[in-house]
Amino acid sequence: MNDFHSSIAYLSKAIASQNPFDRSLIVRSNDIWKPNFPDVSSINAHASDGIFQAIEQIRAGYRTVSGITIRAEKGLGKSHLISRIRRRLLDEGGSFFVYMSDVDYGNLNRVNANFLNTLSSSLKQMGNEGVMQWQELATALINEALGETYIPQQLVKQFSEELAEKPKLVDALTTKVLRLKPNIENPYLIQAILWTLSLDKVSFATNWLSGRALAQAQADAMGLPNSTEEDKEGEALQTVCQILDLIGDYRTLVIGFDELESVDRNEAGFNRAQVVALLVKDLYGKIKRGVLMTAMFDETWFNIRSLPQAESVTARMGEKIFDLKYLNADDVVTLVSQWLEQFYDSKDLIPPDPVYPFDEGELRELGKEKLIVRKVLEECAKNWKVPGAPPPQTAPDPLHQVELAFNNELNALEETIEKYFEDSSILAEALYFGLLALKGKSVEKVQVEEIEKVQTKAADRGYLHFRIRGKENGKSVKIVVAVVQESGARFVSAALKRLIDYQKFDMTRGCLVRSKDVKPNTVGKQCLDKLLSQELGGEFVKLASEDIKPLLAIYLVNKACTDYELTEDQIQQFIVQKKLASENYLICEILSDPSGQIPDGLAPENKPQIPSLPNTTEINNLNEALDKLLGQISG
């Protein structure tokens, strides 16, 4: 007991005003990067200690790569453990961290392109030196090329304007770096990494590094070529290998693969876990210095072992296997006390004992029941009350649990929306899922009867997303929706060519959903004009992040419904109750009478920044100018 605790009256008031356990208790991908939960380092310490031991062996040069598998049943703390690894690596420095989870796997036939996107997205996260991991890598390249010791924050702060105004300096730096990296086959990769130091160009550079096409004008201004959509999967693995090769020169790489369980399969018949296992096997032979972690259920491990030549796969990814354990009595007390410490600290209160208002003896009894973290915290949520007060009588509302999950995902999107906003397929899935709640209902004079995916042959795949069937003023209506966030004129034109082919794709109306304008003097613009003509009566709906966020959040809840312990029926009820679909601007615009107009406020395709042409003297003294610039920065 603590003799110097806050008054019971103040403590009771705080306890009555807020239940710190009444929140979503699921660890999602955003929690890995910016943890929202206290970490109890003693829980499953055997596994985290073993992983850090493997990292230390690599740093010491005793080995180059380590494959580690974390096995546990649902809820035993696999994601908590990965989050702990990330936190410690962030504190220590010397490592880059990459994390791939449920929403990252996408189309299993494009696993290399998906991993490249995940790699780029992860390297955008902050590293130990207070800047993006990409920017740490760019600084390391410059330091080695120039024999200097610049600090990343210093370079980002001072270099940004200079790089934007004098793109030839990026060319000069690229040339210097490439002299030291003869194994890098794609020189533009170095150029894009260096562009991440420019605050004006960093988002374009990281998009290019993730395999996305830039607006041609922007690509030209940065000296970066655009790949075609058809080349992406083939080029992705090569790009991944070169990035991993560069990282290995300066950092130990730790990659975590989480949430492997899914019924999805690729064209070869392999499920997600098997596809990821094969990817891990490939990466094992391509990393200079790193740890590959995969977290999975026990049955998933046995499923992977059914792969052809499974022994070569499991021998690499399972060099070390750690089975996670249930909580014991000490774990339960420590877990609850750490959650309560965070609560009382936020209120500037001191409790009489660390687990107040709970009884330590009762908590220890929970430790005998082989519970997982979530179940212990759920018990705390149900039994949270002022000491002496009667227990809550109301049964838990399942839609309240949906709301907690929804708010959890919505809050995460405040920081992660950029990750999804350029991904047309995920945005389309979010719209599609929201529309499912409107079947049988009338919105904007359209009686929605069916929402279905557009089935196409291989040559047309990936351009058109779903079809809404219904009745409008007594007439049959078939609205085909294409979400097109890509910047490349070729892809945009290809999508719009298909969106105006009403007969081939069985539609009475085409609808483009996009946040950007369509570049003039392109085939795409010609098709857009035809789409919006009176003849076709199509629609152009402006995509805004604030409008898609609620739909995306509830879609992500549904993707993780097993983790959240929710049913799709409960989620659909919540959508109807909160009118997430029926009053959503995007959905209402898709269903409303077409205006035939291009919407206002579209993001423009960026105009090229044309540098002034240097004279002969400037060209000859380019390296001198670079040295002078770097000298100014170091000062």
N, C-alpha and C positions, 0 to 999 in steps of 0.2 A: 504493500500500500504506500501511496505517496502522501506524506503528511502535509506537503505544501501544494495542495491542489486547488483548482478554482472552486468557487462555491457551487453547491449542488443545484441551487436555483438557476445559475447561469448555464450549467451543464445540461440541466433538464430542458431549458428553453432551446438550446442548440439541438438537442436530440429530437425534440418535438417538431422543430422547424425543418429539418432535413434528414433524409435517410441516405447516408453516403454509399450504401450498397444497392440503392435503387437506380441502377444504370445498366447499360449493356455491358455484359461481362465477357464478351467475345473479343479475342485479340485479332484484329484485322491488319491488313498490310500497312496501313498508315501508322498503326501502333508500333510496328517494327521500327519505323524511322523516327517517330516522335512518340515514345512510349507514354501512355496515359495511366499506366498502373504501376504501383510500387513493385519493385523486384525483390523477391525473397531469395537471396543468393544460396541459402542452404538447401532449398528444394531442388532435387536432382543435381546437386553439386557434382556428383560423380561424372555426369555427362559433360557439363560445361568445363570442368577441370580437365577432362580428357581431350576436349576440343582445343582448349588453350595450350595444352601440352603439345598437341600436333602442330599448332601454329608456331610455337617456340622452336620445335625441331626444324621446321622449314626455315625460320629466320636464322637459326644457327648453322644452316647448311648441311644438316644431317640427312635431309631428304628434300625432294622438290615438290611432290604432290602427295596429298593424303585424301582418301575417300572415306567419308564417315556417314553412317546411316543412324538416324535416331528413330527408334521404334516405340510406339505407344498407342494405346487405344484412345479414342476420341476424348478430348478434354483433359488429358494428363499433363499438358503443358509444353507441347512441342514448339508452338509459336512463342510462348513465353521464353523458352530457352534460346531460340534464335534471337529474340529481342535482347536478351542478356548479352549474347555474343556481340551484337551490334553496339550496344552501349559501351562495353569495355574496349572494343576496338576504337571507338570514337575517342575515348579518354586517352588511350595509349598512343595512337598514331602509328604510322608505319605500315598501315594496311588499307586496302580498298574493300568495300563491302557491296555485294550485289545480291538482290533478293527477288525471287520469282515466285508468284503465288497464283491463286485461282484465276483472277481476271487477266493475267499475263499470258496464259497458255494459248487461248484463242483457238484458231484453226490448227489442228494437230498436223495437218499436211504442210504447214508453214512454220515448223518449230524453230528453224534456224533464224528466219526473219523475226519471229516473235522474241527469241532470245536476244537478238541484236537490239530490238526495241527496249527490252527490259534492261540490258546492259547499259544502254545510253541513258535511260531514265534513272537507273540507280546511281550512275556516275554524276548525275545532276544534283544528287543529294549532298548535303554539306559534309565535308570531311573534317579531320582533326585540326586543320589550319584555318577554319572559319570561312572557307569558300567551297565551291563545288569541287567534288573529286576530279571532275574534268579539268578544272582550273589548276588544281594541284599537279596533275599530270602535265599540263602545258608548261607550268613553271619549271618542272623537273627537266623537261626537254630543252627549254631555253638555258637553264643553268648548266646543263652538261655541254650544250653546243658552244656556249660563251665562256665556260669556266668560271661562272659566277655563283653567288648564293642568294639570289633574290627571294624575297618572301612573297608568297602568292597574293596576299591581301594588298601588298604594295604594288605589285604588277597590275592587278585588276583596277585598283584605284587610279593609278597614274597613266597606265598604258591605254586605257579605253579610248579616250579621245584621239590619241595619236594614231592608234591602229585604224580607227574609223576614217580619219582624215587622210592617212597615208598608207593605202593598201599595199603599196610596193614594199613597205617594211615587212608585211606578213610574208610576201614572196621571198624576201631576203632571209628572214628567219627560217622559213621552210627549207630553203636551199642549204643553210648551215646545218640544220638538224638532219637532213637527209644524208649528208656526208658521213654522219655517225651511225646512220641506220640503213645500211645497204640492203638489209633483208626485208625492208618495207616496200612491197611491190606497188602500192597505191600512194603516190606522193600527196594526193588530195586529202588523204586521211590526216596527215600531219598538218596540212594547211587548215583543215576544219578544227582540229584540236586547238591550234594556236588562236583561231578566231574566238574561241570560248572566253578568252581574256577580255574581249571587248563587250562591254555591257550592252552596246547597241546591236551586236551581232550574235550574242551568246545563244539566244533562242533559235535563231536560224541555223547556227552551227550544230547545236545538239539535235535539232530535227533532222538535219542532213546525216549526222552520225548515226541516227537511229534507223536510217534507210528510207526516210520520207523524202519525196521530191519537194523542192522549193519552187516558188514562182520563178520562172526563167530569168526575169530581170534581176531578182535577188541572187540567184545562183551565179549569174554572169558577174555581178558586182563583187562577189566574194571569190570568184575564180574557181567555182566548184561545179563539176558536171552533174547532171541529173541522170539517174539510172531509170530504165523503163520498168513498168510494173512487172513485166514478164521476167525480168532479170533478177528481181529482188531475192527470191529464195536461193537461187544459185550463187549470187554474190554475197549473201548474208554471212554464210559460214566463213568465207575467206576474210571478210571484214572483221568478224569476231576474232578470228585467229590472230590477225595483225594487231588488233587492239589489245588482246591478252598478251601478246608478245611484248608490246610497248610497256604495259603495266608491270610485267615481270621484271623489267630492268630496274624498277624503282620501288615497287611495293609488293607485299604479300597479298594475294587476292583471296578473299573468302566469299564463296558463293553459296547461298542457301536456296534450296528448292523445297517449297512447302505446298500443302494442299494438293497432293498428287491424285487423290481419289476422285474419279469421275467416270461416268458411263460413256463419255465421248470416245470415238475411235477414229483413227486415220484411215486412209484408203487401203493401207496394207492390213487393216484389222487389228492394229495394236491400240490398246487403251492409253489413257494419259500417262499413267505410271510407267508403262513400258516404253512409251515414246521418250519420256524424260530420262529414264534409265539409259536408253541408247545415246541420248544427248550427253549425259554425264560421262559415259564411256568415251565418247568422241573428245570431249573437253579434257578429260584426264590426260590424254596424250599431247595436248596442245598448250597446257599452262606451264610456264616456267617455274613459278612459285605460287602455290595456292592450296586451299582446302575446299573440297566440294562436299557440302552437307546436304543430305536429303532426309526429310522428315516424313514419316508415313505410318499407317496402321500396320499391325503385325500381318494381317491377311494380304496387304498390298505387297509386302516383301515376298511372300510366297507366290503371289501372282507374277512378280517380276522374274522369279526363278523358273517360270514356265516358258520364258523367251527362248527362241533358238540360240544356241551358244550362250546360254545364260551364265555359265560359269565365268566367262571372260568379263561379263557385265558386273556381276555381283562381287567378283574378286577386286574390282576397282572401286566401285561405289561403297562397298562394305568392308574395307580393310579393317575398320573399327566399327563395331555395332554397340550402341548404347540403348538399353531398354529403360524407359522411364518408370518411376515407381509411384504408388499411391502415397497420399499424405499420411504421416504418422501424427501422433499427438503433439509433439513439439512443433512440427510443420504447421499444424492448424493454428496453434497459439501464436506463432511467429507471423503467419499470414494475416490473421485478423488484427494483431497489434500494429502491423505496419500500415494497413489500411486506415486504422483508427488514428494513428499518429498523423497521417496526412490530413485527416478530417479535423482533428483538434488543433493542429498547427494553423490551419486556414482560419480558425475561429479565435486564435490567440487564447486558447484554453488549455489547462493542464488537468487531465483526469486523475482520479485517485489511484487507478492502476491501468496498465496498458490496454486491457481488453474491456474496460468499462464502456457500456453498461452490461456486458455479458459476464457470465460466470466462467472462470478458467477451467473449473472442473468439468462443466458441461461441454466446453469446447474440446477438452481432452477426450471425452467420451466419443465425440465425432471422429477423432483420430483412429478409433478402433473399427470404424465402418468402411475403411478403404475408399474414402471419397476422393473426388478430383477437386481441383481448386474452385471450379465454377459452382459445384454443389455446396461447398462450404460457404461461399459468398452468398449464394442464394438463400441458404439457411439463415445467414445473418440478416439479409434483407427482410425475410419473413418475420423474424423475431426482434427487429429493431423497435425499441420502445423505451419510454422513461421507466426506470425501475419502480416497481409497485403498480404501474398502470396495467389495466387489463390487456390481454393480447388482441391484436387486430381481428375483427370478426368477418370482414369482407373477403370474399374469395378473389384470387388474383384475376385481373381482366386480361385475357390473351391479347386483346388489341393494344393494351398498354405496353406489353412486351414488344409488339410490332413497332409501336411509336418510339420506344427506347432504341431499338435497332435502327429505325429510320433516322432518328436524330444523330445517332452515332455515325452513320454513313454520310449524312448531310454535312455534319461538322467536318468530317475528314475531307470532303470535296472542296471545302473552302481553300485547302492547300494543294489538293491533288487534281483539280479540274483540268488543269493544263495537260495532264497525262492522258486524259480521255478526249479532250475537245478536238483533237485532230484525228481521232480514231473513228472513222465513219461507221464501221461495222458495230462497235459497241454502242454508239449513239443510236443507231437504227434499232438495235436490240432493246434499248431502253424505251424508245417510242413504241415499238411493237408490244412490249410487255404491258405498258400503260394502257394501250388501246384494247387489250384483251378484257379489261374491266368494263368496257363499254358495249360488249356484245349484248344485243337485245335492247339497247337504249338509244335514244334519239339525242343527237348533239348537232347544233348548227343546221337543223332541218334534215340531217342525214340519219336514217334509221340503220344503225350498224348491225349487220347480220353475221359477218365473218371477217376475221383477219388472218391472212395466210402468207407464208413466205413465197416469194417469186421463185419458181423452179426454172432453171435455165440450163442450157448446155454449157460445156466448159468455156467456150469462147466468149460467152456473155456473163459468166459468173463474176460476182463481186461489184456489179454496177447498180443493179436494182434490188431493193431490199424486201418490201412487203406490199401486199395488195389488200385494200379495204373494200369489201363487198357490202352493198346496202341499197337502200331505197331513198331517193331524194325527190320530193314532190311526186311520189308514185312511180317514178322511173328508176330503172336499175342503174346503179352507179358502181364503177370499179376504179378506185383510185390507187395507182401504183406510186409508191414513195421511194425516192432515191436520196439518201443522205450523202452528200459529196463535200467532204472537207479537204480533199486533196488540193494541192496548189498547182501541180503540173498540168499544163494546158492539154497535153495529150490524154491524160486520164479523164479530165473534166469533159473534154469533147466526146470521148468514147461513152461516158455515162449519159450525156445529154442526147447523143444520137440514138441511144436505146430508149430514152424516156419519151421520145416523140414518135416511136414506132408502136402506135396504139394497137394495131392489128396483131403484130407478132407477139406482143407481151400482154394481150388480153386486158385492155384498160379503156375506160372512157375518159379518164383524166390522168395526166402525169403531174407529179408534184416534186419539185426540187426543194430540198432542205439544205441550207448552206449559210455560213456566216460571212463569206467573202463574195466580192463581185466576180463576174466572169470576164476574163480578159478580152478586150475588143479585138477585132480583126482576127478572130480565131473561128474554127469550125464550131466550137462550143458556143460562142456568142450567136452565131447564125442559128444554131439549134434552139438556143434559149429564146430568141425572138420568135421562132416558129411555135415553140411550146406555149408562149404567152399570147399568141395571136387568137383572134376570135374563132378561127378555124378549129384549133385544138383546145382552146379554153383551159390551158394548164395553169399551174400556180408555182410561184417562187416564194417560199416561206423563209424568213430570216431566222437563223439559228442564233440564239443568245444564251450565254452560259447560265444566267439566272433562270431561264425557262426550262432548260434541260436538267438542271441539278436535281429537282425533286424526283423526276422520272428516273434519272440515273441512280439516285440514292435508293429508291424502292426496288429497282432492278437488282442492285448489288445486294440488298437484303435478301431478295429471292434466291440469288445465286448462292448465298450462304445460309439458306433457310435451315439446313441440317444443323449447322453450328449454332444458329440462333434458337434452335428447337421450336421452329414455327412451321406452319403448313402454308401451302400456296393459297388455300382457301382463306385463311386468316389474313394473309397479305392482301388478297384481292378485296376482302371486306374493308380493310383499312384504306385502300385506294378509293373505294366508293365513299366511305364515311368522310374522308378528308377532301374528297373531290379533286384528287391529285390529277386525274385524267380529264374529267368532264369540264374542269375550269382551267386546264393548262393552255397557255397561249398557243403553243406550237400545235397541239392537237386540234384546238378550235380553228386555227388557221388552215390546217390541212383539210378539215371537213367543211369549212365555210365556202361560200360562192367565191370563185377565183376573181381576183381584182384585175388580172392581166397586166399588172405593173411589177417592175423590179422594186423591191422594198428599199426604203431609205436606211441610211446608217450602216451599210455593208462595209466590212473591212476591205480596203483597197489592196489589190496585188501591188506589192512594193515596187516603187520606181527604182531603177538602178542608180547607184551613186557613182557618177563618172568622175574618176580622179583627173586632175589636171595633168597633162602630159609632161613628164620631166624633161628638162633639156639634157644635152650630152654630159655636161659637167655633173648634173645631179645623178645621172645614171652611173657615171664612173665613180662617184663618191657615195654611192648608196650605203656601203658598209660603214663608211665614216659617219654618215648621218645616223645609222642605227646605233653605233657605238656611243655617239654623243647623246642620243636619246636615252639609252640605258644608263649612261653616266648620270644624267639628270635624275632619273628615277632612283638610282642608288643613293643619291645625295638627299 
